[in-house]
Amino acid sequence: MMAVTSSCKDGTKIAMDNGKYVRYTPEQVEALERLYHECPKPSSMRRQQLIRECPILSNIEPKQIKVWFQNRRCREKQRKEASRLQAVNRKLTAMNKLLMEENDRLQKQVSQLVYENSYFRQQTQNTTLATTDTSCESVVTSRQHHLTPQHPPRDASPAGLLSIAEETLTEFLSKATGTAVEWVQMPGMKPGPDSIGIVAISHGRSGVAARACGLVGLDPTRVAEILKDRPSWYRDCRAVDVINVLSTGNGGTIELLYMQLYAPTTLAPARDFWLLRYTSVMEDGSLVVCERSLNNTENGPSMPPAANFVRAELLPSGYLIRPCEGGGSIIHIVDHMDLEPWSVPEVLRPLYESSTLLAQKTTMAALRHLRQISQEISQPNVTGWGRRPAALRALSQKLNKGFNEAVNGFADEGWSMLESDGVDDVTLLVNSSPSKMMGINLSYGNGFPSMGNAILCAKASMLLQNVPPAILLRFLREHRSEWADSGIDAYSAAAVKAGPCGLPVARGGSFGGQVILPLAHTIEHEEFMEVIKLENMGHYREDMIMPGDIFLLQLCSGVDENAVGTCAELTFAPIDASFSDDAPIIPSGFRIIPLDSGMDASSPNRTLDLASTLEVGAAGNRSTGDNSGRNGSTKSVMTIAFQFVYEIHLQENVATMARQYVRSIIASVQRVALALSPSNFGSHAGFRTPPGTPEAQTLARWICQSYRCYLGVELLEYEGSESILKTLWHHIDAVLCCSLKALPVFTFANQAGLDMLETTLVALQDISLEKIFDDNGRKALFAEFPQVMQQGFMCLQGGICLSSMGRPISYERAVAWKVVNDEENAHCICFMFVNWSFV
């Protein structure tokens, strides 16, 4: 091949197959770069078209253009990989620094404990000697020691507040980096470059306390600004009011704050705090934001108690934020509270005495929020429904806040209680205040008025025994028809309908035939948002939401059954066709909070279905690599709150309907909880009995026999001591069976298949085969599907399919074969996806 040469001094050299180089002029390189950004991987026809359309490339052969694009893609890949490795290296360096500091703190703590042990021994010996000493001097000395005040008196003057602030700073730092608190690692948390950070909880300390250290990609000033805005990230925070601000002589700032927290359940009152916040810069450039309650300060400023709130105490807590080499910040977070557990029923006191729950809901939430904002800044991509991550995050906060308001029903927001009908299981509140109805009672811009001028909330709480919150919540999400009334859903949706305009949507995944568009996951996958279409309603078109459709915006969190102490929530609200950012959102839903740390050892995929008694550990997910499981019963409290917009003159009828509806939901939940209880599966919660029902064992045998018959090789390699079903269940590739219907639906899957589809055995039968393929995949499948029935099997080339959550999955190849029963009649079709992974 002849090389194209140029006398250009600054030309770019590209290696060719024969070892020579082709030199391109700067103009040619600029043209190629422009074309590369338009199409990084052009086809042969496209490359020839480029040469024709761009005269400056006319003297370059198509093969040389192909090599240039190959090398350019290679350089781009190397650049991205180098950037990724640099980021990982920065994380590892910062994490190593944190671990070294933690090791130093532990060594200091050991030294302190050794010293205290020696001191107590000496004191014990001195006490023994002093028991025989009754001299006046020893008695006076002892009394004088106990009468000495520990802290100098203070007042509400700037000097007195600065004294409190400096003391708060010292105590906070002793918790953040010192040995003032005996910290133990948070259960289930493993430090690493991809983890949220190093999380610890207090051991043997008054109140509840949690600490976290982590790396975030934001500068310290920005971090402090975000964390100070507590309502933006702390879902339990109702409001923070700044009462006064003082500047200190050392460049710091003292703020007096009043903060209110929502109650997590209808069975407990809300909490409030009267706080001092001190912001300062240390000598090494670190930024410190520390806080404490002013409840017990002598002569300090006071805040009168508020009705329906219990005044709790924040012990010295806060944030130590240090700039990190290469950008970002290393942050130490300490939360230490006394939540006054005496003020709630005894059964609920674990909620207020759990450092693990504090870590999950407050400390780790702060780190996750910072990391999410950092990711949004670095990757400002548009996600579901044309909205950026920040907009979706605001929607989730709006849903959560609306649900918290419904659960609490504060009088200052206009809520008032209706009289009971004689049974106190369901509480009814109404709200017709102008502020509450501002976004609901006004006509929309297109002239279509909303329905209703008041809101009714029906709420209740109940205790659940021995049902893991994550499993119950998944069932409620995946089987809405088991507890919801479609007529009432239609009524609620009609109250927020906007008008006759349709809303274009991107095609998303399908979950039980309901999910239209998965909108977002948080970066930690702690929650996800989706839009669901209620079944058998409205006029659904594939590319348009029409005004007759009934849709819900839904938020789900806490579905990881392996996370200790995690609260599980499912909140949803009907949405109109416009789905604008200022559209009214009236949320309803469920909240399930564990009351103890015991975790059920069964799989989240346990059902009353085919493979219900498989020996599967608690992880239930091959990605965790931990199937050991943890035995023990669980106790949790479920709170239900449903809101209805209505016309005020219909209040009595709506109240009756709401009571009956929530009572029917309670009955449904109790029935489901009983069915999901491990007691229904024998005395062995971990399923240590011989695995599999006879039906499941038979299906597994049919699958393997048919595979051997049609493909001539064995599907499984198993020991004689292992059952066929158990070996099939743990097979590394995804194995799924679908029905022989005009529209095939899945009937069985092994663990890898459930992981691939991101579903459970309970919801598997709601997923049709065609829904997991894109257009090209469906065409290829339907073109070759008859081959399965005639020949008995077919092979599909590698491609892309979709999980139930709409996530793309790549697979190397797929095999489909006909499964026949003992009478040699076709029973189902089995698919095996080899080497699959999420894209």
Salt bridges, closest charged atoms under 4 A:
ASP17 OD2 - LYS63 NZ 3.31
GLU33 OE1 - HIS37 NE2 3.89
GLU33 OE2 - ARG72 NE 2.91
GLU53 OE1 - ARG46 NH1 3.93
GLU76 OE1 - ARG72 NH1 3.16
GLU76 OE2 - ARG79 NH2 2.76
GLU81 OE2 - ARG84 NH2 2.67
GLU101 OE2 - ARG322 NH2 2.66
GLU101 OE1 - HIS332 NE2 3.61
GLU102 OE2 - ARG105 NH2 3.01
GLU102 OE1 - ARG211 NH2 2.42
ASP104 OD2 - LYS108 NZ 3.46
GLU167 OE1 - HIS151 ND1 3.27
GLU167 OE1 - ARG154 NH1 2.87
GLU167 OE2 - ARG292 NH1 3.34
GLU225 OE2 - ARG222 NH1 3.05
ASP236 OD2 - LYS361 NZ 2.79
GLU255 OE1 - LYS228 NZ 3.82
GLU255 OE1 - ARG277 NH1 3.33
ASP272 OD1 - ARG311 NE 2.93
GLU291 OE1 - ARG230 NH2 2.72
GLU291 OE2 - ARG277 NE 3.05
GLU376 OE1 - ARG393 NH2 2.80
GLU405 OE2 - LYS401 NZ 3.80
GLU405 OE1 - LYS436 NZ 3.10
ASP412 OD1 - ARG238 NH2 2.69
GLU413 OE2 - ARG238 NH2 3.22
ASP421 OD1 - ARG659 NE 3.88
ASP421 OD2 - ARG663 NH1 3.02
ASP425 OD1 - ARG663 NH2 3.03
ASP489 OD1 - ARG480 NH2 3.03
GLU524 OE2 - ARG371 NH1 2.92
GLU526 OE2 - ARG368 NH2 3.47
GLU527 OE2 - ARG235 NH2 3.40
GLU530 OE2 - ARG477 NE 2.89
GLU542 OE2 - ARG507 NH2 3.36
ASP543 OD1 - ARG541 NH2 3.12
GLU561 OE1 - ARG474 NH2 3.72
GLU569 OE2 - ARG591 NE 2.83
ASP581 OD1 - ARG387 NE 3.42
ASP600 OD2 - ARG606 NH1 3.37
GLU615 OE2 - ARG688 NH1 3.23
GLU615 OE1 - LYS726 NZ 3.10
GLU714 OE1 - ARG708 NH1 3.14
GLU722 OE1 - LYS726 NZ 3.75
GLU758 OE2 - ARG807 NH2 2.75
ASP775 OD1 - ARG507 NH1 3.53
ASP775 OD1 - ARG778 NH2 2.74
ASP822 OD1 - ARG701 NH1 3.18
